Amino acid sequence: MTVVIFPDGDKREFPDGVTAADVLKELGQRLQKEVLVARVNGRVVDLSVPLPPEAQIEFLTFADEEGREVYRHSSAHILAQAVKRLYPEARLAIGPAISDGFYYDFDVPRPFTPEDLERIEAEMERIIKADLPLVRFELSRQEAREMFRKAGEDYKVEIIEELPPETVISCYRQGEFVDLCAGPHVPSTGYIRAVKLLNVAGAYWRGDERNKMLQRIYGTSFPKKSLLEEHLNRLEEAKRRDHRRLGAELDLFSVCEEGPGFPFFHPKGMVLRNELESFWREEHRRRGYQEIRTPILLRRGLWERSGHWDHYKENMYFTAIDKQPYAIKPMNCPGCILLYQRRVHSYRELPIRMGEMGLVHRHELSGVLHGLMRVRSFTQDDAHIFCREDQVKDEILGIIGIVDYFYREVFGFDYHVELSTKPEKAMGDDAIWDLATAALREALEARNFSYKVNEGDGAFYGPKIDFHLRDCLGRTWQCGTIQLDFLMPEKFDLFYIGEDGERHRPVMLHRVVFGSLERFIAILTEHFAGAFPVWLAPVQVRVLPIADRHAAYAAEVTRFLEEAGVRVELDARSEKVNYKIREAQVQKVPYMLVVGDKEAAGRTVAVRHRAEGDLGSITPEAFRERILEEIRSRRT
């Protein structure tokens, strides 16, 4: 008999060979059609897989992250089947689930058109309506190779040949269509209720620009049409907020063909950037951080010693000086370590908190570059803390405090926390990693944080806590991180003199709050749709004289606000005032001060807010106090 253990601890016996689908049917669950796959003894499997003699089982639906991933992966198989039906000459590459959707890459003689996508989507609907079972079967390596070679599926053959020898090779069949896949999948195509193809883009095979350009079709799917419609509305709103479009419209930043992945900041973008940096410096000074700056170019030997050479060299840029090899820094930590080493430290000095707005460079493939979100040159608001072991918990709690203040109180973001553990390629033994991971876990639990564990996703030198903020569209972005490192101090023989007069090894904490400053600016741009809070707005006020005879008083008001430190522009063009107001609205200027006969005579200004409209007339002095208080409070 097979013993099945349910999440609530209840146990039941079933005949040998029973499947998760059989158990589900026996239970007679009301939501039976909503169950997509099962987690059995910690592994997500098809409902048709026979259960082991003792099986801890949990049924997963679209509400579960793993359930959604399977749902979208099965949707990708339906897309591939539809393409093969309509375009038999298409060769299949890969088709994974991604956040909020899926894609499939195809090698086709000509690019897909919007009309092609309409035909493919209609064919997908027919496949879904046919409710074809997705059936898993296994093949030997040779059988799989021959089957796909005969079918002309060269990319599948390449994948098979690169699989480790011990890998079980499995395929899934739905009707006439067969795809190489480890699974799992939904039981049949009819489980996919609402599907939409979104767009098509070019994508290099394996993400390598030296390989052939393929056609990537993106899509999404949901169990209800209403959920799909909500998602499509969010996508339209995301397009409206796209930081690349707003960056151009608001004259903030750009990327040129002469330097792909290396962004240019325009004068208005520099205002925004400088305000964020000034805020960062102010808050870090208050918390005992010393600001430093380290070179962007250092000898290769440093990167070999730090471990970056072994673990990160494919993402680094190199050059030579006086016939000696150098590397442009992809991270700031080794330079900070050199500063710590410049003299002997006492236990009384610790913790030492060094903060740096450090420019780093990382090689990214051209296919993944995306505005300010994914670049090759960016500024990290790094800080490195050197402390005693007994200070680790308090330092982690201090970092969590500043992250919480930045995200929640200043910018108004909600966020969640993830703990990432030792990756497969890592420095150091398990004992050190266990100690570091336990310290991070203890700090999170001291703050009563609920958190998700990402097994194997830590940095190569230590486990980490990641902070994922949520924007107004419900999207999440990983920005802040805390990495606990016992290994770099060992590699560089760092020490401090303890109370006993002996050498002791410090612990090193790596952390960022913004993360990449460029990426954080992109997130803020999209979150606020370019309508930045007053303290961040590149132009905070625009003064609008109604006619030429009001220009002198308007200029006087402008100078009065400039002297108080307000970022103000005077629009003295001979245009109708409504036109000037509309243009200021388009430029997302928070306040417009309209000046006409009445205002000039009464020494007042008519105040308009970009969101609230007409606020009435007040004196320039009263307006100055109002806006200065809004700037000081950093209200969002």
N, C-alpha and C positions, 0 to 999 in steps of 0.2 A: 504493500500500500504506500501511497505518497502522502506525506504529512504536509499540509499547507498551513502556514502561519500568517495571519492577517495583521495589518498595522496596529489594531487594538489589542493584539496578543492572543486573540481567539485562534484555536487550532481545529482543523477538520481533516479527516482522512478521505482520500479519493483513490480510485483504482490506479495502478501503475500505468504510465503512458498518458495520463491526463494532461491536457494543455491549459494554458491560462484562459483560453476561450471557453473550454469546457467548464472550468470553475466559475467563470462569470455567468454562463448560462444557468448553471446549477443554482447560483445565488439568486437568479431572477432579478438582477438589479434593474431599477427603473431607467438608469442612464446607460444601459448596455451599449447602445449605438454610439454613445459619446466616448466610450473607452477606446483608446487608440492602440496602446501597447501596455506592457506590464514591466515593472521592475522586479526581477527575481533574484534574490540573494545579492542585491546591489547592482545588478546588470540589467539594462533595458533590452527587452527582447520582443520578438513578434508574439502575438497572442496565440499563434499556431504551434509554438515550440513546446515539445513535451517537457514537463517539469521534472526536476531531480527528486530523489526520494524525500528530501526535506527542503521545502521551498518557502522562504519568506517572500510574500508577494504584496505588491502594491499596484493598483490599476491607475494608469495615467491618462488624463484627458488633455484637451487643448488648454485648459487652465494651468497645466504644469509646463515648466520650461522645456523639459525633455519631450513632452507630448507635442508641444508646438513645433519643436525642431523636427520630429518625425513627420508631422503633418505637412510641413513645408518641403521636406526632402521627398516625400511621396509625390507632392505637387510637381516637383522638378522632374520626376520620372514621367509624369503625365505630359508635361511640356515636351520632353524628349521624344516620347512616342508620337505626339501630334506632329512634331517637326519631321520625323522620319516618314510618317504617312504622306505628308504633303511635299516633302523635299527628300526623296530617297537617297540622293547623292550626298546629303549632309553627313559629315562624320562627327561622332560624339566625343566630347572631351570630358568635362566634369560638371556636376550639377548639385552643389551643396545647398543646405538651408543656411540662411543668413539672418541677421536681426530683422524681424518684421517681414521676412519674405524668403525668396530663393532666386537662384539663377541657374542657367545652363549655358555652357560654352559649346559652340558649334564651328566646325570648319566647313564653310560653304563657298561656292564659286562666286557669289555676289552678296553684298551686304543686304540684310533684311530691311524692308521698308515698313512704314506704319500700316500699310495695307496688308503686308505679310503677317504682322502681329494680329490683326483682326481675324484673318483666316485661321491662324494657329490657335487663337483663343477659342474660336468657334469649334475647332476640332477637339480641343481639350474638353469642352462641354459635352461633346458626343461621347468621348471616352469615359468621362465621369458618369454620364447617364447609363452607360453600358454596365457599370458596376463590376468591372473586371477584377478577379482576385489577384493579389500580388503574392506570388508563390516563390519561396526561396529554394534554391538547390545548390549543391556544391559540386565542384569539378577539380580534377587534378590540374596542376599548373600547365601541363602539356595540352590537356583537353581545352582548357580555357584559352590558351594562346591560339590554338588551331581554330577554335570556333570564331574568335574575333578577327583573326587574320583572314579567314574566308569571307567574313562579312565586310572586310575593308576598313575595320575600325582600328586604325594604326595607333591612335592615342590610348585605347584600352590595352593594346598589346604592350605598349611602352610601360604603362602602369603595372601590368602583371609582371613584366620582367624585372621591375625595380622593387617588388614586394620582397620582404625577408623570406628566407626559405621555409620558416615554420608557419607562415601565414596560411590560414584556411581560406581558399578562394571560393567565394560564393557569388551567385547571380540571382536576380529577381526577374520573374516573367510575369507580364500582364498582357493577356491576349497574344498577339504575334510579336510583341516587343520584349526584348531581353536586354538587361543592362548589368554590367559588372558593379557589384555593390555589397558592402558588408552589412547594410541594414542597421536597425530594423525598419519596418514599414507598417503602414496601416493595413488592415486586412484586405481592403478592396478599393478601387478607384471611387466608388460611390460615397466613401467617407468624406471626400473633399466636396464641400457644399458651394463655396463661393470663391471664384478665382479671377484674377485680373493681371494681364501682362502690362507692365509699366513702361518699359523703354528698352532700347537696344544700344549697346556700346561696344567699342573695340576692346579686346583684352588679349595680351600676349599669353601664349601657352606657358604655363608655370610661372607667370608673372615676370618673365625674362624677356627684355626687349630684343634680345638676339634671336628669339624664337618667332614663330609665325603669329601674325595677328589673327585672332579668332573673333567670332561674333557672339557676344554675351547678351542673352535675353534675360531681363529681370522681371520678376513677377511677385505676387503676394496672394495669399489665400487665407480664408477664414471659415469657421463653421456656420456663420450666419451672414446673410447679405447686409444686414444692418451694421454689423461689425466692419465689414469691408468698406461700406460707404463712409463710416466714421474715419477709418484709416485713410481713405482717399482724400477726405476733407483735410485731414492733418497734413498729408503730403502737399496739398495745394498751399496750405498755410506755410509749410516749411519752404516751399519755393519762393513765396513772397518774402520770407525772412532770410533767404540765402545770403550769407555774409559776402560772397563774391559779388553779387549784384549790388548789394547795399554799399559795399566798399567802394565800388565805382561811382554809384549815384551820389554818395555823400563825400566823395573825394578823400577817402581815408587811407587806402592802400591799394597796391597793384602788384602783379607778377608779370615780368616781361619775358619774351621769347629768348632774350639774350641771357637770362638767368633763371631757368625753370626751377622752382622750388626755393628760390631766394627772394623773399618778398621785399618790396619797397614801401616805406611808410611816408605818406604825404604830410604836409604841415598839420592838417586837421587830425590825421591819424596819430601824429606825434604828440599832440595835445592829450588825446585819450591815453596813449601809452605812458606819457610822463605822469599823468595823474595817478594811474595805477601804480607806477613805480614809487612815486612820492608817498602814497598811502602805505605801500609795502614797507618802505624804509621807516616811516614814522612808527608803525606798529611793531616792527622788529627792534627798533631802538628801545622802545618801552619795555620789551621783554628780554633785554639783556643780550641781544645779538650784536656782534661786531661785523661791519661790512668789509669785505675784501674784494679784490679782483685778481684773477690769475690769468696767465697767458693762454691764448688759444692754440699755440703751437709749442709742443714739447717733444723731447727726444723719444724715439721708439722704445728704448730700454725701459723707460718709465711705464709705458703701457704694457710691456711684457711682464714687468714685475707686478703690476696691479691685477693682471689677469685679463684685462680688456683685449689684449692681443689674441689670446686663445679663444675667448668667448665672443668677441665683438668685431674682429678685424674686417669682416665683410661689410660692415656698416661704417667704416672709417675712411678718411681721406689721408693721403701720404704725400710727402715731398722730401727733398734733400737739401741740406744747408752745409756748405763746406764738405761735401761728400759724405755727410753723416745723415742717416735716416731719421726723419721727424714725422709726427702725426698731428693732425688737427684734432683737438679734443672733441670726443663725442659726449663726454661727461666731465663734470667739474671736480669730482672727488680727488683724483691723484694730485692736482695742483694744491688743493686745500691741505692734503696730507703733508706736502712739502713745506707749507707754511707752519704747520704744527711742529715740524721737525727742526725749525730754525733755532730753537733753544730748548733748554730743559724746563719742564713744568712741574710745579708742586701740586700735591693733592688739594691744597687750599684754593688753587685757581679753578679747579674743575667744578661745574661743567664749563667748557669753553664752547661758545656758540658762534660759528662763523657763517655769515650769510653772504651770498653772492648772486647778483644778477648776471649770470655767466652765459656768454654767447657760445653755443656748441654747434657742431656740424655732424650730420649723419647722412650717409648715402641711402637714399630711397629710390626705388625704381620709378621711372617716369610714369608708369601706369597707375601708381597709387597716389601721386601728388594731388592735392585738393585744396586750393586756396591757401588759407592760413591754417587749416586743420592738419594738413600733412605736408611738411616742408623739409628742406634739407639744411636750413640754417635757422636756428631759433634761440631764444633766450630762456633759460631755466632759472626760476627763483630758488636756487639751491640753498640749502644750509646744511652744514655738517657739525654735529655736536660730539665733542670728546668728553666722556664722563666716566665716573667710577661705576662698578657694577651695582652698588647700592643706590645709585642715582638714576638708573635706567628707567624705572617705572615712572618716577616723577617727571622725567624729561619727556617720555612718551605722552603722558597726560597733558603736559604743557603744549606739545605739538597739536594734540587733538583739540585743545582749547582754542588755539589760534586758527586752526582750520574751521572749527565750528563758528567762530566769530566772523571770519571772512565770508564763509558760504551762507550761513543762515541769517546772521544779523545784518551784515552790510549789503550783500547782493540778493538776499531773499530766496536762496536756493534750498530745497530739501535735498538730502543726500542719504545714501546707504553705504555700508562699510563691508569690505571683503578682506579676508586674511589669506595670503598666498604662501604656500610652503615650498620646501626644497625641490628645485627642478631636477630633471635628469642630468643635465650638464651643470655641475655646481662644484665650487671649491669647498674643502673642509669635510670633516667626518660627521656622521649622524648625531653624535653626542652634542657637538657645538650647535648644530641646527636645531636639535630638540630644545636646548637651553634658550636659544634666541626666540624660537616660535612660542615657547611657554611664556616668555616675558611679554611678547606682544599680546598674546591671548589674555594674560592677567590684566594688562592695562585696559583692554576693551571691556572685560567683564567688570572692572572697577567703575567704568562709566556706564554700566548697564546697557551696552550696545548689543543689539542683535546683529549678527554678522554671518556672512556666507564664507565657507572655506573653499578656496581654489587650490586643490592639490597639485603640486608640481609647477606652480606659476610664479614662484619667487624669483628675485634677482639671483645672479650666479654666485653672489657673495653673501646673501642673507635673505631671510623671510621678510615679508612686508605687509603692511596694512594699506589698502587702497581706498580712496574716497571717491564715490561716484555721485556726482551732483545731477539733479533732475531739472530740466528746463521747463518753460511754460507749455511746451508741446508734449511733455511726458518723456522726452528722450533723455537718456543717461549718458554722462561723459565722465571718464576716469581722468581726474586731474591731480588731486593731492595724493601723496604717498609718504609712508614712513618705513624705512628699511633699517633693520637692526643688524649690525655687522661686527662680528668678533674676528673676522678673517683678515681684513685689510690691516688692522693694527698689528696683527701677527706678521703679515708679509713685509711690512715696512719697519718692523721692530720698533713700534711706537711705545713710549713708556712715560710714566710720571713718577715722581719721587713721593712715596707714601709717608704716612705719619711715622712709620718705623725706620725711615731713612733708606729704604730699599726701593728698587725699581718695581713698578707694577704696570700691567698692561691696561690701557684704557679701552673702553667700549666706544664704538663709533656709530652714530645715528645719521643716516642720510634722509633728507626730507625735502619735499616741495609743497607749496600751497597752490599757487596758480598752475604749476607744472610748466608747460610751455606758455610763455606770456603771449605769443602770437596766437596759439590755439585758444587761450582763454579769451582773448579779444574777439576771436571769431564766435565763440560761444555766447559772449555778452551781446555781440551785434545781433545774433539771431534771436536770443532770448528777449531782448528789448525791441526787436525789429528796427534797430537803428535809432530808436527814440530813447537815448541814454538818459539816466538820471542827471539832474542839473549839474552835480559836481563833476560828472564825467563828460558832459556834452562839450564837444569842441567849440561850439558857439553857444553861449548860454542865453544871450539876449540879442535881438535885432531891433533897432530903432527905425521906425517907418514914418517919415514926414509925409503928410497928405499932399502938399504942394510945395513948390520951390520957396515960397515965402515962410515956410515952417522949418527950412533947412538949418538956419542958424540956431534956433532953440533945440532942434534935434541933435545938432553937433555938440551943444553944451551938455545935454543929458548924456550923450555918449561919453564925453570926456569925464563927466562926474562919476559914471560907473566904472570906467577904465581905471581911474585913480584909486578906486576901492578894490581893484583886483578882479573885477568881473570881466569875463570874456564877451565882448560886445562888438557888434558890427552896426554901421550906419548904412542904410540903403537909401541913398539920396537920389536915385535915378528918377527921371521924369516919367514914371509909370503910374498907372492907377493904383491906389492903395490896396484894393482887393487883389490885384495881381501880385503885389509884394507880399501880402499875407499868405496867398496860396503857395508862393515859392518858399517862404519861410516854413510853412507846414510841410512841404515836400522835403525840405532839408532837415526836418525834425528839430528845429530850434525850439527850446522849451518855452521861451517868453518872447512876445512881440509887444513893443511899446509904440502905440500909434499916437502921433502928434499932429493936431490940427489947430484951427483958430482958437477954439475953446481951451485946449490944453496950453497953448502958448500964452494966452492971456491969463489963465489961472495958475500958471507954473505947475502943471500936473502932467501926468501921462496916462493914456488909456491902456490898460493892461489886458493882453490876450494871452491865454495859455493854449499850447498846442492840442491838449486833450479836453480842457474844461471850457474853452471859448472865452467870451468876454467876462472879465473880472471887475470891470468898473475902473473909475479914475482915482488915482492917488498921487501923492507928491513923489518926486524922484527919491527923496530921502526915505520915505516909508517903503518904497519899492526896494531900495538898496538894502535896508535892514531885513526885509522879507527874504530876498534872494541870498544874502550872505548867511542868514541862519539856515536856509535850505542847503547851501553848500557845506557849511560847517557840520551839519548833522548827517550828511551823506545819505539822505533819505532816498529810497528807491521807489 
